[in-house]
Amino acid sequence: MKALRLFSSAAVALLAFVLVVSAQTQAPPSGWPVFWYKGIVTNKAASIYNPTNEFIFPSVFHAGRWLKNPLAEWYIYYAPHDDPGGISLRYSNSLEGPWTEYPKNPVISRNWSPHYSVPHVSSPDAIWNLEANNGNGRMIMYFHGSNSVTRWAYSDDGIKFGYGGVAVTNAMGGPSVTETSYARVFRHPDTNSRYNYGMFYMGNERDNIRRIRLAESVDGKTWTVSPNYVVAPGPEEGANVSGGELWNWGGQHYIIYHGSSGKAYARTIDRTLRQVGKTPIVLFAGRGDPSGDRVAAPVVVTRNGQTYLFYEKGDRLGGTIAWAKMAAQ
């Protein structure tokens, strides 16, 4: 009888553990994309510019849509994180590659006189700003350098940049903020908002917990930071979350991001960017990649009925840029 009681207690404990773990994520909705790992975008061994043997934070830009005489249909920006960093460019006529490295990387470096001189610049995010250049449109590139400030630059060709200024800083987030970086910018989804652009970025604080925050802007240059977090890490994600990006799938907005767990996640979010789902959905955990590498900084691109995921693969300071593709397409 004693053995039976012990077995029953163990079974109850196991069931409770399973229920807790399963409650940390929610099942995806019908039609949710299942991504499979396809390969590497940035071959570190063959790269011309590779000062630290690590690349992070891909940003995919449709050059053929917005730029005159681009090098190819698609640009992908990325950077090393460790000093000296440096915003880098590759280009391809297909989202499936191959990707050609721009031979004169970095296109933005850590020294830009007289504007700044910092240990490193990293985490590029390129968008087309419709209001810029007197309403004619222009590429705006966001990047951090160093970790306490996110800046912006502008370009008409995606290669030569002019310095714009500072977008968000530690001080704008409050007195406890110690890092303001890893920003992604997008057209604001709320047509009733007085803002045209939204930004998700990572804010670290004195408790050394990294959370995703929101800033909003009329012109993509001057920003107002919301006092509330968008995503704070939970039991599933681990100690930190970062790399927030807005994504629409099946008519529903999501914030996609990564956690210390090594997985990419999605949470529902409303048009105001303030009502966020409490439980994450797993977006990608490396399906098809036998290495079991960490997944971070996800970006989803859909083109001609095909859906792709670009992301940072590997250890935090040893990563590279990889891609995956939605199955059954």
Secondary structure as GFF3:
##gff-version 3
##sequence-region A 1 329
A	DSSP	alpha_helix	2	23	.	.	.	ID=ss1
A	DSSP	beta_strand	35	40	.	.	.	ID=ss2
A	DSSP	three_ten_helix	44	46	.	.	.	ID=ss3
A	DSSP	beta_strand	56	61	.	.	.	ID=ss4
A	DSSP	alpha_helix	63	66	.	.	.	ID=ss5
A	DSSP	beta_strand	74	79	.	.	.	ID=ss6
A	DSSP	beta_strand	88	92	.	.	.	ID=ss7
A	DSSP	beta_strand	100	101	.	.	.	ID=ss8
A	DSSP	beta_strand	111	112	.	.	.	ID=ss9
A	DSSP	beta_strand	116	117	.	.	.	ID=ss10
A	DSSP	beta_strand	122	129	.	.	.	ID=ss11
A	DSSP	beta_strand	138	144	.	.	.	ID=ss12
A	DSSP	beta_strand	149	155	.	.	.	ID=ss13
A	DSSP	beta_strand	162	169	.	.	.	ID=ss14
A	DSSP	alpha_helix	170	173	.	.	.	ID=ss15
A	DSSP	beta_strand	177	187	.	.	.	ID=ss16
A	DSSP	beta_strand	197	205	.	.	.	ID=ss17
A	DSSP	beta_strand	210	217	.	.	.	ID=ss18
A	DSSP	beta_strand	223	231	.	.	.	ID=ss19
A	DSSP	beta_strand	241	249	.	.	.	ID=ss20
A	DSSP	beta_strand	252	259	.	.	.	ID=ss21
A	DSSP	beta_strand	264	268	.	.	.	ID=ss22
A	DSSP	beta_strand	281	284	.	.	.	ID=ss23
A	DSSP	beta_strand	295	303	.	.	.	ID=ss24
A	DSSP	beta_strand	306	313	.	.	.	ID=ss25
A	DSSP	beta_strand	320	326	.	.	.	ID=ss26
###
